[in-house]
Amino acid sequence: MADRGLWSYKEIAAYIRVQPDTVRSYRKHGLLPSPDVVEKGRPFWRPETVKEWVRRRPGYRGRPGE
């Protein structure tokens, strides 16, 4: 099982406030960074990878607490 500190589509979706299918679509279209870990065919990302990607996305205006 992947490290509990890693994020799946579900955790990324919750973080950026979209549906998991939207995150899957981002990956399919090359808009999401490459996964940090792939285990049994399932991709996972470190939270830092996702947070950096979010900061670099067009239209990023910051989030409370960051």
MIDOSE-1310 file (N, C-alpha, C; in nm, 2 decimals, decimal comma, always signed):
residues 66
madr	+0,09/-0,12/+0,00/+0,00/+0,00/+0,00/+0,09/+0,12/+0,00; +0,04/+0,22/-0,07/+0,12/+0,35/-0,08/+0,13/+0,42/+0,06; +0,23/+0,49/+0,08/+0,25/+0,57/+0,20/+0,13/+0,66/+0,22; +0,08/+0,66/+0,34/-0,04/+0,75/+0,38/-0,01/+0,89/+0,35
glws	+0,11/+0,94/+0,34/+0,14/+1,08/+0,32/+0,13/+1,11/+0,17; +0,11/+1,02/+0,08/+0,09/+1,04/-0,06/-0,06/+1,07/-0,09; -0,08/+1,15/-0,19/-0,22/+1,18/-0,23/-0,26/+1,11/-0,36; -0,38/+1,06/-0,36/-0,44/+1,00/-0,48/-0,52/+1,11/-0,55
ykei	-0,59/+1,07/-0,66/-0,68/+1,16/-0,72/-0,78/+1,22/-0,62; -0,83/+1,14/-0,53/-0,93/+1,19/-0,44/-0,88/+1,30/-0,35; -0,76/+1,29/-0,30/-0,70/+1,39/-0,21/-0,67/+1,52/-0,29; -0,62/+1,50/-0,41/-0,59/+1,62/-0,49/-0,72/+1,69/-0,53
aayi	-0,82/+1,62/-0,56/-0,95/+1,68/-0,59/-1,00/+1,76/-0,47; -0,99/+1,70/-0,36/-1,04/+1,77/-0,24/-0,96/+1,90/-0,22; -0,83/+1,89/-0,24/-0,75/+2,01/-0,21/-0,78/+2,12/-0,31; -0,80/+2,09/-0,44/-0,83/+2,19/-0,54/-0,98/+2,22/-0,56
rvqp	-1,06/+2,14/-0,48/-1,21/+2,16/-0,48/-1,27/+2,13/-0,62; -1,24/+2,01/-0,67/-1,30/+1,96/-0,80/-1,33/+1,81/-0,77; -1,39/+1,75/-0,87/-1,42/+1,61/-0,86/-1,30/+1,53/-0,90; -1,28/+1,41/-0,85/-1,17/+1,32/-0,89/-1,16/+1,30/-1,04
dtvr	-1,27/+1,29/-1,11/-1,27/+1,27/-1,25/-1,20/+1,39/-1,32; -1,21/+1,51/-1,26/-1,15/+1,62/-1,32/-1,00/+1,61/-1,31; -0,95/+1,56/-1,20/-0,81/+1,54/-1,18/-0,76/+1,44/-1,27; -0,83/+1,33/-1,29/-0,80/+1,23/-1,39/-0,78/+1,28/-1,53
syrk	-0,88/+1,37/-1,56/-0,87/+1,44/-1,69/-0,75/+1,53/-1,71; -0,71/+1,60/-1,60/-0,59/+1,68/-1,60/-0,47/+1,59/-1,64; -0,46/+1,48/-1,57/-0,35/+1,39/-1,60/-0,35/+1,34/-1,74; -0,47/+1,30/-1,79/-0,48/+1,24/-1,92/-0,44/+1,35/-2,03
hgll	-0,46/+1,47/-2,00/-0,43/+1,58/-2,09/-0,29/+1,65/-2,06; -0,22/+1,58/-1,97/-0,08/+1,63/-1,94/-0,08/+1,76/-1,86; -0,18/+1,79/-1,79/-0,19/+1,91/-1,71/-0,14/+1,89/-1,56; -0,13/+1,77/-1,52/-0,09/+1,73/-1,39/+0,05/+1,68/-1,39
pspd	+0,13/+1,71/-1,28/+0,27/+1,66/-1,28/+0,27/+1,51/-1,28; +0,38/+1,45/-1,33/+0,39/+1,31/-1,32/+0,38/+1,26/-1,18; +0,32/+1,14/-1,16/+0,31/+1,09/-1,02/+0,45/+1,07/-0,96; +0,46/+1,09/-0,83/+0,58/+1,06/-0,76/+0,60/+0,91/-0,74
vvek	+0,49/+0,84/-0,73/+0,49/+0,69/-0,71/+0,37/+0,63/-0,79; +0,40/+0,52/-0,85/+0,29/+0,44/-0,91/+0,30/+0,30/-0,85; +0,19/+0,26/-0,78/+0,19/+0,13/-0,71/+0,07/+0,05/-0,77; +0,10/-0,06/-0,82/-0,01/-0,15/-0,88/-0,09/-0,08/-0,98
grpf	-0,02/+0,01/-1,06/-0,09/+0,09/-1,16/-0,16/+0,21/-1,11; -0,16/+0,24/-0,99/-0,23/+0,35/-0,93/-0,13/+0,47/-0,90; -0,15/+0,59/-0,95/-0,06/+0,70/-0,93/-0,08/+0,77/-0,79; +0,03/+0,81/-0,74/+0,02/+0,89/-0,61/+0,12/+1,00/-0,62
wrpe	+0,09/+1,12/-0,55/+0,17/+1,23/-0,55/+0,20/+1,28/-0,41; +0,32/+1,33/-0,39/+0,35/+1,39/-0,26/+0,28/+1,52/-0,25; +0,23/+1,56/-0,13/+0,15/+1,68/-0,12/+0,23/+1,80/-0,17; +0,36/+1,80/-0,15/+0,45/+1,92/-0,19/+0,44/+1,93/-0,34
tvke	+0,44/+1,82/-0,41/+0,43/+1,82/-0,56/+0,31/+1,89/-0,60; +0,20/+1,85/-0,54/+0,06/+1,90/-0,58/+0,06/+2,05/-0,54; +0,10/+2,09/-0,42/+0,10/+2,23/-0,38/+0,18/+2,32/-0,47; +0,29/+2,27/-0,51/+0,38/+2,35/-0,61/+0,31/+2,36/-0,74
wvrr	+0,25/+2,26/-0,79/+0,17/+2,26/-0,92/+0,06/+2,36/-0,91; -0,01/+2,36/-0,79/-0,13/+2,45/-0,77/-0,08/+2,60/-0,78; +0,04/+2,62/-0,71/+0,09/+2,76/-0,71/+0,13/+2,81/-0,85; +0,17/+2,72/-0,94/+0,21/+2,75/-1,07/+0,09/+2,76/-1,17
rpgy	-0,02/+2,71/-1,13/-0,14/+2,71/-1,22/-0,18/+2,85/-1,26; -0,22/+2,87/-1,38/-0,27/+3,00/-1,42/-0,40/+3,04/-1,34; -0,40/+3,16/-1,30/-0,52/+3,21/-1,22/-0,50/+3,19/-1,07; -0,39/+3,13/-1,02/-0,37/+3,10/-0,88/-0,37/+3,24/-0,81
rgrp	-0,46/+3,24/-0,70/-0,47/+3,37/-0,62/-0,44/+3,34/-0,48; -0,39/+3,23/-0,45/-0,36/+3,19/-0,31/-0,48/+3,13/-0,24; -0,45/+3,07/-0,13/-0,55/+3,00/-0,05/-0,53/+3,05/+0,09; -0,64/+3,07/+0,17/-0,63/+3,10/+0,31/-0,54/+3,00/+0,38
ge	-0,45/+3,05/+0,46/-0,36/+2,96/+0,54/-0,23/+2,92/+0,46; -0,21/+2,96/+0,34/-0,09/+2,93/+0,27/+0,00/+3,04/+0,26
